[in-house]
């Protein structure tokens, strides 16, 4: 059994197999609008867990740990772990935004949310809209600021030592900004579904 779980692919496939069993046992498929809206909400949450989880990994684990890692071991992080984690980080951000926008369009609150409730007058749209805008800002930071600077800092693109140092500082700053924004963003998203 332990050998089976040595493979990440086996583990993920087993998770989806359990999901199928759950759906069959609960007779959870109805193939209507509500079912597909739920599927996109689930995909949105799944993507967001990966995205914010990696954001927190970088800020609470990797960045604080780097000064304590011996210099000869740092390339293992910067050349192997960080590029792989950044790939999942970027595409989890993209998947979160896409599934969130699809969900908002399917449930007909996209305009109300993107106008922060001004188009609909609904407090729920204001809350989800704040969460959406914070998420969009965070995704922009990931793709347009953090990733280009991490490419330089990690030596994935040509850069001199001074540029690498500046790029690392900028990537860290915007990663910290995203960590700060994640707190009200998550509150806004959850409150829109549960309070209003």
WOUR-V588800 format. One line per field, one symbol per residue. ss: DSSP state (~ for helix, > for strand, _ for the rest). psi: psi as a letter, one per 20 degrees, with the letter a starting at -180 (. if undefined). burial: 1 if it has 24 or more other C-alpha atoms within 12 Angstrom, else 0. A space follows every 50 residues. Layout:
ss=???
psi=???
burial=???
This chain:
ss=___~~~_~~~~~~~~~~~~~~~~~~~______~~~~~~~~~~~~~~~~~~ ~~~~~~~~~~~~~~~~____~~~~~~~~~~~~~~~~~~~~~~~~~~~~~~ ~~~~~~___~~~~~________~~~~~~~~~~~~~~~~~~~~~~~~~~~~ ~~~_______~~~~~~~~~~~~~~~~~~~~~~~~~~~~~~~~~~__
psi=ghhgihphgggghhghghgggggghjljpikaghghggghgghgggghgg ghghghgghifgghhghipqhiihhhghhggghghhghgghhgghggghg hgghghjkjgggghjkihhhjphghgghggggggghgggggghiggghhh gghikhqpqrhgggggggggggghhhghgghhghghggghhhhig.
burial=00000000000000000000000000000000000011111011101101 11111111100110000000000000110001101101111111111111 10110000111111110000001111111111111111101110111111 1111100000000000110111011111101101110110010000
